[in-house]
Amino acid sequence: MKAVITVVGRDAKGIIAKTTTVLSERGVNVLDITQSVMGDIFAMVMYVDISACTIPFTALVDEMRALGEQIGVKIHTMHEDIFNSMHRI
């Protein structure tokens, strides 16, 4: 099972490290990552494997959202099936 995680907000040190640390602690593997800084805006998209996640997906979504609030960014976690359904023509 896979998921797409987006992170957007003001650029600051440690956003990638803090985000990937939580994912690693939960058994989530980052398969692909892209990030960019435009002025002072940070944007990142990660494609992750959640098949070995140690907590329910809904708990991961909530934990990532809470992390975003804590570090001052918006983190949105979407299951790949939902992502694909939303973008199917």
C-alpha positions as CSV (number, residue, x, y, z in Angstrom):
1,M,0.0,0.0,0.0
2,K,1.2,3.5,-0.9
3,A,0.4,7.0,0.1
4,V,1.1,10.6,-1.0
5,I,2.2,13.1,1.6
6,T,2.4,16.8,0.8
7,V,4.1,19.4,3.0
8,V,3.7,23.1,2.4
9,G,4.6,26.2,4.5
10,R,7.2,28.7,5.4
11,D,10.7,27.4,4.9
12,A,12.5,26.5,8.1
13,K,15.4,24.2,9.1
14,G,14.5,20.6,9.9
15,I,11.2,20.2,8.0
16,I,12.4,17.2,6.0
17,A,14.3,15.7,9.0
18,K,11.3,15.9,11.4
19,T,8.8,14.6,8.9
20,T,10.9,11.6,7.8
21,T,11.9,10.8,11.4
22,V,8.2,10.4,12.3
23,L,7.6,8.3,9.2
24,S,10.6,6.1,9.9
25,E,9.5,5.6,13.6
26,R,6.1,4.3,12.2
27,G,7.7,1.9,9.7
28,V,6.9,4.0,6.7
29,N,9.4,3.9,3.8
30,V,9.9,6.9,1.6
31,L,10.0,5.7,-2.0
32,D,10.4,9.0,-3.7
33,I,10.7,12.6,-2.6
34,T,10.8,16.0,-4.3
35,Q,11.1,19.3,-2.5
36,S,11.6,22.9,-3.5
37,V,11.9,26.3,-1.9
38,M,10.3,29.2,-3.7
39,G,11.3,32.4,-2.0
40,D,10.5,31.5,1.6
41,I,7.8,28.9,0.7
42,F,8.7,25.3,1.2
43,A,6.9,22.6,-0.8
44,M,7.5,18.8,-0.7
45,V,5.8,15.8,-2.1
46,M,6.6,12.3,-0.9
47,Y,5.5,8.9,-2.2
48,V,5.6,6.4,0.6
49,D,5.1,2.7,1.2
50,I,2.8,2.3,4.2
51,S,2.5,-1.5,4.0
52,A,4.7,-1.9,7.1
53,C,3.2,1.0,9.1
54,T,2.9,0.1,12.7
55,I,-0.2,2.2,13.4
56,P,-3.5,2.5,11.5
57,F,-3.5,4.7,8.5
58,T,-6.0,7.1,10.1
59,A,-3.7,7.5,13.1
60,L,-0.8,8.2,10.7
61,V,-2.8,10.9,9.0
62,D,-3.6,12.5,12.4
63,E,-0.1,12.3,13.6
64,M,1.3,13.9,10.4
65,R,-1.3,16.7,10.7
66,A,-0.3,17.3,14.3
67,L,3.4,17.4,13.4
68,G,2.6,20.0,10.7
69,E,0.9,22.2,13.3
70,Q,3.8,21.7,15.6
71,I,6.4,22.8,13.1
72,G,4.3,25.4,11.3
73,V,3.5,23.7,8.0
74,K,0.5,21.9,6.5
75,I,1.0,18.2,6.1
76,H,-1.6,16.3,4.1
77,T,-1.5,12.5,3.9
78,M,-3.6,10.7,1.3
79,H,-3.9,7.0,0.5
80,E,-2.8,6.2,-3.0
81,D,-6.2,4.7,-3.9
82,I,-7.9,8.0,-3.0
83,F,-5.3,10.0,-4.9
84,N,-5.7,7.8,-8.0
85,S,-9.6,8.1,-7.8
86,M,-9.4,11.9,-7.5
87,H,-7.2,12.2,-10.6
88,R,-8.9,9.6,-12.9
89,I,-10.5,11.1,-15.9
